[in-house]
Amino acid sequence: MDMATRPYRSVLYIPGSRERALEKARSLPVDAVIFDLEDAVAPAEKPAARDTLKAALAQPYGNRVRIVRINGLDTEWGEADARAADAMDCDAVLLPKVESAADLDALAALTSKPLWAMMETPKGMLAAAQIAAHPRLAGFVMGTNDLAKELNSRFRADRLPMMPGIGLCLLAAKAYGVVIVDGVYNAFKDEEGLRAECEQGRDMGMDGKTLIHPAQVEVANAAFAPSGAEIDLARRQIAAFETAEKEGQGVAVVDGKIVENLHVETARRMLSKAEAIAALAQ
């Protein structure tokens, strides 16, 4: 599947030490899984979790993107995690609390896998552009819980205190063509709150959302997929613009709005994304 259109609507965290959860992830309709060796694994279990996860990843996970989150390289487990992940059948290695391109250089020396970066500190936000520009980087994961802690901000449904940092990461990701998925929504039983935060992230340009519970998958998949109305509009915009071009015109009008080439490019990307989502469901 083309990485430019590969969906990342739902990205579910799974503890790397829990065999039942690792098995269940094979049947969940998620676009990607973050197999966690960091926060979700107790210190005493971390060495054994590497072996548990390696064995699980030796079995197929279908079309799901498999990302292994290691412990920080400044911890006693990080380097061994990175070397272990390099030998696993995974698609990428995710480093927590990335604050500079040098952090990615250190990880790149330990693994040949594509790199992903957790963006979760003020220093990380301020260095987002240099991190996104790293030649081995494939994606950003927003760590909004840690960011809120670092900011000492209060919870707000609109996430206003975190918007400067989130915005910097979005700009960097879009400037350098890397995937960016939004942070988790902690109240996993609050479907309406999750839906609102997913819609906010999608409106901003996020590619998807990280999730902490399978119950959140359906909402995220719906929010970050093109709707039927959006697909219909995209097709009509493309058709109208192609007709206008044949008539020697540079713009078309659809539903009373001007359609230019830039709108058609967006429409074609949307249709490619819809096709990629449909392919995942087969």
N, C-alpha and C positions, 0 to 999 in steps of 0.2 A: 504493500500500500504506500502511496506517495506520502512522505512525511509532511509535506506542506498542507495536505488535506486530512491527515489522520486525525480522527476525533480524540479529544481529551476531555469530554464532557464530565465524566465521573472518574475520579482518581481516589481509590479507597485505600486507607492505611490498614495494613494487616500485621499483627505481631509476628516477627520471624521465628518465634519460639513455640507458637501454638499450632500443633499439627492439625487439629480440627478446623481452625480458622483458615489455615493454608489450603486445606482440601476444599472447604466451602467456596473459597474465592474462585475456583475453577468454574463454578456454575452461576456466578453472579453476572448480570448484564452490565459490567463496568468496562470502561474503555482502557483503564490502566490501574495497576496495583502498585502501591508503595509498600514493599516488604520491609518492615521496620526492625532494625537491630538497635535503634537508639532508645527513645523514650518508652517504647512499649515493652522493653525487655529489662528485667531486673539485673543489677550488676552481677550477681552470682550466676545468672543464666546466660550471660552474653557469649562466652566461648562455645557452649553447647549449641546455642541458637544458630551459629554459623553452619554447623553440620546439619542441623534440622532443616534450615532453609536451603542449603545446597541440595539435599535429597529431594525436597519438594520441587525445586526448580528443574530438577532432572526430568520431571513429568510435564506434559504439555499444559499450557494455560491458554490455548486457543489464540485468538487475535489480540488478546490483552497485552498492553505494553507492561513489561516487568521491570520495575525500578527498585533497586535496593538502597535503602537509607542506612548509611553507616554511622558510627559514632564519630565525633569530631576528632581530627588528627592530633589535637592537643590532649586527648584522653589516653588512658592506657590501652584502650581497645581499638582505637581508630585505625592504626596502620594494619593491624591483623585483619580487621574487617575489610579494609580496602583490598588487601591481597586475596582474601577469601572470595570477595565479590567478583574479582577479576576472573576467578576460576568457575564461577557460577554461570548457568545458562540464563543470563538476564540481559536486558536491553540498555541499562544505564545505571550509574552509581550516583546517588544523591548525597551531597555533603551538607551537614547542618551549619547554620550560622556563618555563612560565607560573607566575608567583609572586604575582600580584595581579590584581584586576579592572581596574586601570589598564593592564596589559599587553594585555588584551582590548579596552579602549577604543581603544588605539593601532591595533590591527589592524582594528577595526570602522570606523575612519576611512578605511581603505584598500580595503575590500571590502564588498560587499553580501551576500556569501555567509554562510550559517550558520557559526559558529565552533566549533572543537574545540580543546581544550587538552591538551598533554602535561603530565602531572603527574609530575615526576621530581626535585624538589629538596626539602630540608627546609622551605624557605620556602614552597614550593608546597603541601606537605602542611598546614602550619599555616594557610594561607589558603584551604583547599579550599572552605569554605562560601561565602565571598564570591565566589570564582571561579565556583562552580556556580550562584550566584544571578544571574550576569550575564544580562541579558535576551536577548543574542544567542547564548549558549552552548548547543550541542546535545549535546556529548559530551566525556568524559574519556578519554584514553589513558594508561595507566600506563607510565611509563618506568622500569622496575625496574632496568635495568642502570645507568643514571645515578644512581638513588637509592642503590643499593648502593655505588657509587663515593663518593658524597657522605657516606654513613654510615660508610665504611671498614669495612663489615661483612664477615664471612666467609660463604662460600656454605654454605647449609643447604638440604636438600631441602624442609624445611617452611617455609622463608622467614620464620622467626620474627623475625629482626632487622628486617624490613621491615613487619611486621604493624601496628605503630602507624600508620605513614604510609598504608598501603593501607586500613586501617580508616577513617581520617579521610576519605579520598577516597570510599570506598563510602558512608559516612553522608551526605556532602555530595551525592553524585550521587542517592541515593535521596530525600533531603529535597527536592531541587529538580527531580526528574524528568528528569535527563539520562542519556544512555547512558554506561556505563563498561565499557571493555574492558581486560583484564588485560595485563600486560607479556609480553615474548617469552620463550621457552624456548630457550636458546642451543644446546644439544646436539641439533641437528635430526635426528640419526640415532638418538637414544635415544627410541624410541617409548613405552616403559613410563614413563620419567621425564616425558615430555610429558603422557601420559594422567593421571598422578598429579597434576601441577600443574594441568591443566585441571579435573580433578574438584575439586581444592581451591578453585579460583576459582569454579566453579559452585556449590559448597556455600556459599561466602561470599555469593553474589548477583551475581557478575559477569555481564555480558551476553554475553561472548565473550572471545576471546584474540587478541592480535596475533601474527603468525607471520612467520618469516623465510625459510621454504622451502615450496614446494608439497607436499613430502612430509608436512608437518604438518597439512594441511587436513582430511583424513579424520578424524583423531583429534579435532580441535577440533570439527568439525561434529557428531560423535557425542556428545561430552561435553556440549555446550551445547544439545542438542536434548532435548525430553521423550522419555523412553523409552516403549516400548510399555506397560510396567507402570504407569508414571505416568499415561499417557493413560487407560488402563482405570480406574484408581482415580479419576481426576478425573471421568470420566463417571458412575461409580457414586455418587460423593459428591453430584454435582449432582442426580441422579435421586432419591437417598434424601432429600435435603433438601427437594426440591420436594414429594415425597410427604408428608413430615412437616409442611410448611407447610399443605398441603391439609387435614391432620388437626388443624390448630390448634396444632401444636407448633413450638417455636423451634429445636430441635436434632434431629439424626438420629444414628444409629450405623452406622458402616461398618467392617467388619473389627475390631470390638471397640473402636473409637475414636470419640469424640464428633466430630461434624461440625457446625460453626456457620457463620454467614453468612460470616465471614472466610475459612474454608476454601473455601467455594464461590466466593468472589471469586478466590482464588488458582487454583482449578481452572479457572475460566472463562478466566483469563489464559493458563494453560498450553495450553488447547485452541486459543485464538486464535493463540498462538505456533506450535503444531503445524500449524495450517491455513496460516499465513504461510510456514512452511518448505516445506510441500507445494506451495504456489503457486510458489515460487521454482524448484522442480524441474521445472515444466512447460515 
